[in-house]
């Protein structure tokens, strides 16, 4: 067997091991989301509950605004991100007992659902779209 072929095999072993490690990391994160918390429900169970319980509060304008806010999320992850953001917005709506989900509530829920590491790109996106986020500036500073 030629030496170059041996090195090619070693190279591919490292590449495949790296891909498996990356995939395992994301699978483990998903696994942690389905583990039950102290109340017996998992994080995904609560997300589904908030989405279903607040479904009647959404109107076409708020749905379109949520779609607009989810534009920067890569297409492969957009549905999952939209679901978790909608769950956070629904949670806020149910806690505050609002009659309808508004743009302001969507924006606040979107900010609260966004991880802190993404705040810089979130602010850039909101400024690019011309969306006023100043009333929620304190949420971005926490």
Backbone torsions as a table, in degrees:
resi	resn	phi	psi	omega
1	UNK	NA	129.7	-179.3
2	UNK	-64.9	152.8	-179.0
3	UNK	-64.3	-39.3	-178.7
4	UNK	-62.5	-34.1	179.7
5	UNK	-69.8	-35.9	177.0
6	UNK	-63.8	-42.7	178.1
7	UNK	-67.2	-34.1	176.5
8	UNK	-62.8	-43.2	178.7
9	UNK	-64.5	-44.4	178.8
10	UNK	-61.4	-43.3	178.0
11	UNK	-57.9	-47.6	-178.4
12	UNK	-68.2	-30.4	175.6
13	UNK	-62.6	-44.2	178.6
14	UNK	-67.1	-40.2	178.4
15	UNK	-62.4	-48.2	-179.2
16	UNK	-65.1	-40.0	177.6
17	UNK	-63.8	-37.8	177.4
18	UNK	-64.8	-45.3	177.7
19	UNK	-62.5	-39.7	178.9
20	UNK	-66.2	-36.6	178.1
21	UNK	-66.2	-42.3	179.0
22	UNK	-64.1	-46.6	178.1
23	UNK	-61.9	-40.6	178.2
24	UNK	-63.7	-37.5	177.9
25	UNK	-60.2	-47.9	-178.9
26	UNK	-69.3	-35.0	176.7
27	UNK	-66.3	-38.9	179.2
28	UNK	-65.6	-39.4	176.4
29	UNK	-61.8	-40.7	178.2
30	UNK	-65.9	-39.3	178.5
31	UNK	-61.1	-41.0	179.8
32	UNK	-64.8	-30.1	179.7
33	UNK	-71.0	-25.7	-177.6
34	UNK	-94.9	-3.1	176.0
35	UNK	-72.1	136.3	179.8
36	UNK	-67.3	143.0	176.2
37	UNK	-88.8	-168.9	-176.8
38	UNK	-61.1	-29.7	-178.3
39	UNK	-85.0	-1.1	177.7
40	UNK	95.3	-10.9	178.6
41	UNK	-107.2	146.9	177.6
42	UNK	-86.5	171.8	177.9
43	UNK	-61.4	-39.0	178.2
44	UNK	-67.8	-36.1	176.2
45	UNK	-60.7	-44.0	179.8
46	UNK	-66.3	-39.3	177.4
47	UNK	-60.5	-46.5	179.1
48	UNK	-62.3	-38.7	178.8
49	UNK	-61.7	-48.3	-178.0
50	UNK	-65.8	-37.4	178.7
51	UNK	-65.6	-46.6	-178.6
52	UNK	-68.1	-40.9	-177.2
53	UNK	-70.0	-25.5	-178.3
54	UNK	-104.2	5.6	-176.5
55	UNK	-55.6	-38.3	-177.7
56	UNK	-72.9	-13.0	-178.8
57	UNK	-86.2	-13.4	-176.8
58	UNK	-83.0	137.8	171.7
59	UNK	-117.9	175.6	-176.3
60	UNK	-61.2	-39.4	-179.1
61	UNK	-63.7	-43.7	-179.2
62	UNK	-69.6	-34.2	176.6
63	UNK	-65.7	-42.6	178.6
64	UNK	-65.7	-37.8	178.7
65	UNK	-66.6	-38.5	176.2
66	UNK	-63.1	-41.7	176.1
67	UNK	-60.3	-41.5	179.2
68	UNK	-64.5	-40.2	-180.0
69	UNK	-68.4	-27.5	-178.0
70	UNK	-88.4	2.1	-179.8
71	UNK	-56.1	-41.8	-176.8
72	UNK	-71.8	-11.9	179.2
73	UNK	-73.9	134.2	178.5
74	UNK	-55.8	143.9	-173.3
75	UNK	-55.0	-35.6	-178.8
76	UNK	-64.1	-28.9	-176.3
77	UNK	-108.5	-0.3	-171.9
78	UNK	-62.1	-42.9	-178.3
79	UNK	-64.2	-41.1	179.6
80	UNK	-67.1	-43.2	178.9
81	UNK	-64.2	-42.1	-179.7
82	UNK	-62.7	-38.2	179.1
83	UNK	-65.7	-44.7	-178.7
84	UNK	-70.4	-34.6	177.0
85	UNK	-69.1	-42.5	177.7
86	UNK	-62.6	-35.3	177.6
87	UNK	-64.9	-41.6	179.5
88	UNK	-66.8	-40.7	177.6
89	UNK	-64.9	-43.6	178.0
90	UNK	-61.6	-38.9	177.4
91	UNK	-61.6	-45.9	178.2
92	UNK	-61.7	-42.5	-178.4
93	UNK	-63.9	-42.0	-179.0
94	UNK	-70.7	-39.0	178.9
95	UNK	-65.6	-35.7	-178.1
96	UNK	-91.1	-5.8	178.8
97	UNK	55.2	47.0	179.4
98	UNK	-80.6	150.7	-179.8
99	UNK	-77.0	-21.5	-176.0
100	UNK	-157.4	149.1	177.9
101	UNK	-83.6	126.0	-177.8
102	UNK	-106.2	172.9	176.3
103	UNK	-60.7	-39.5	-179.0
104	UNK	-63.5	-41.6	178.9
105	UNK	-68.2	-38.0	176.0
106	UNK	-61.1	-44.9	-178.9
107	UNK	-64.8	-43.6	178.7
108	UNK	-63.6	-45.1	178.4
109	UNK	-63.9	-36.5	177.9
110	UNK	-63.7	-43.8	178.4
111	UNK	-64.6	-43.3	-179.3
112	UNK	-68.2	-30.4	-179.0
113	UNK	-82.4	-16.3	-178.7
114	UNK	-80.9	131.8	176.9
115	UNK	-63.0	148.0	-177.1
116	UNK	-59.0	-30.9	-179.0
117	UNK	-66.0	-19.0	-178.4
118	UNK	-100.2	7.1	-176.2
119	UNK	-62.6	-35.9	-178.4
120	UNK	-63.7	-47.1	178.7
121	UNK	-69.9	-30.3	176.3
122	UNK	-62.7	-47.1	179.5
123	UNK	-63.1	-42.7	178.5
124	UNK	-60.4	-43.7	-179.9
125	UNK	-64.5	-44.4	-179.1
126	UNK	-64.2	-40.7	178.3
127	UNK	-66.8	-38.9	178.9
128	UNK	-64.0	-38.1	179.7
129	UNK	-81.6	-9.4	-179.5
130	UNK	74.6	28.7	-179.9
131	UNK	-93.1	125.9	-178.4
132	UNK	-78.5	114.7	-180.0
133	UNK	-111.8	8.4	-176.3
134	UNK	-58.4	-38.7	178.5
135	UNK	-62.6	-16.9	-177.2
136	UNK	-112.0	16.4	-178.6
137	UNK	-58.7	-35.8	-179.0
138	UNK	-64.9	-27.6	177.6
139	UNK	-69.5	-30.0	-179.7
140	UNK	-80.0	-13.9	-178.8
141	UNK	-95.7	-4.4	-178.4
142	UNK	-73.5	NA	NA
